[in-house]
Amino acid sequence: MCNHVFARLSGNVFYFRGMEPLLSAKWCREHDVALLGNLNDVKQPYPIAVTNDSDDFLLQKVRAELGGPVQAYMKNKAEIHQILSQNSDSIEEELLKSENGQNTSWESEPIVNLVDSLIEQAIDSKATDIHLEPSGKSLRIRLRQDGLLNDHKSLPLWIQEPILVRLKILSEIDITDKRIPHDGAFIFNGFRHCANIRVSTLPVQGGEKCVLRILPTTSHQVSKLSALRLGSANEVFLKNVFNSPQGLFLVTGPTGSGKTTTLHAGLEEILHKQVNVTTIEDPVEYPLEGAAQVQVNEKYGFTFAVALRAILRQDPDVIMVGEIRDRETAQIALRAAQTGHLVVSTLHTNSAKAGFTRLEDLGISRTALQDSLLGIMAQRLVRCRPAQTLPYSGRQAVVEILTPDGNYVDGTLRENALKLVNDGITDIAEIERVFGNVGCEMSDV
């Protein structure tokens, strides 16, 4: 053991070769082993925690990894996981000391642990995105939680390079060209969580900005419409829409307003039936069991319009188009709705009424919509507040649904937002943050 470097961190002793721990965190997690920090004499055996101190095969593997004798102590899995988490935090502290980490490689154990820990912490915090931004002499890390960006931590700027290289390698992104934006993705299998991670890099002043989108894995359970708490009248209307044999239904709202979640919830109502459901998305964010999900690839010419034409030759009953962006897609979607298919999609407009204007911009007149339009819904998300003395927690959809005859199913966005205030679900400050001055008519925005 005399060949190893000993570091004392936060009162505990850990073991390194250079900056590398003698036992990798991944190996320890897989085998439920943790190094303990109560070694008083370096000539003593290494103290380790295991779930079974009679497992001679495991103990021999640990001895081989450490290169010396061990003293095993019985701990349960939860205790070992807690020790590993504490060790990881302490090793990160040691790494961030400039004299220790300046030459750290992207594939070194401390960097691997740091990236994994960052993603795990974001998932624990129910964040949807991680932002890594160069800012002066530091790397600013922010998490998007309940729709807002919150500061998470600040790291030395030098650590940006190995972190970004690590993320790019995982995402199969070219690490040699930093002059242009890049996109990629990887599957994260962490200590406590698994997730699909989409990575986007962008050249900015001072380096590269990187944003990680956290998406659920196949274990994600899609909610049904009742779980969205949209109000009984709106829920009944939407269930009728998704059970319609044909027609066009649109959901409008800005990016991040929950449009895809609502459409998936509606599709979940009918996936058990004898219907062929196909979705076209960019990207496919949530797995929808029972549906054929198609991801567009505009880089290779596989656009929404091209995908929609191909799907119409696949004997579909229900088609979800992630977004109607152009005239061609709008016209094909309308023709599909007129020829015996249920088509649901999204538009980027501020209100249900504005959906008609947007369709006209795309070459679809109100006259052409008369026989096929089922309705247009506008949606926003507001944060819930269980009590004035407590912080916001979770988000609730606020919707308005406009029928083809120009009537609202159950109130406008403004009216329904104020109902949530009256019911104590949110407050005026949150409504004004999302909608602006509540004195204006939201449906006319």
Beta strands, then each sheet from edge to edge (+ up, - down):
strand 1: 5-9
strand 2: 12-17
strand 3: 20-21
strand 4: 33-35
strand 5: 46-50
strand 6: 70-74
strand 7: 129-135
strand 8: 138-145
strand 9: 148-156
strand 10: 182-189
strand 11: 194-204
strand 12: 207-215
strand 13: 247-252
strand 14: 277-281
strand 15: 292-295
strand 16: 318-321
strand 17: 342-347
strand 18: 373-383
strand 19: 395-402
sheet 1: 1+ 2- 3+
sheet 2: 4+ 5- 6-
sheet 3: 9+ 8- 7+ 12- 11+ 10-
sheet 4: 15+ 14+ 16+ 17+ 13+ 18+ 19-
end
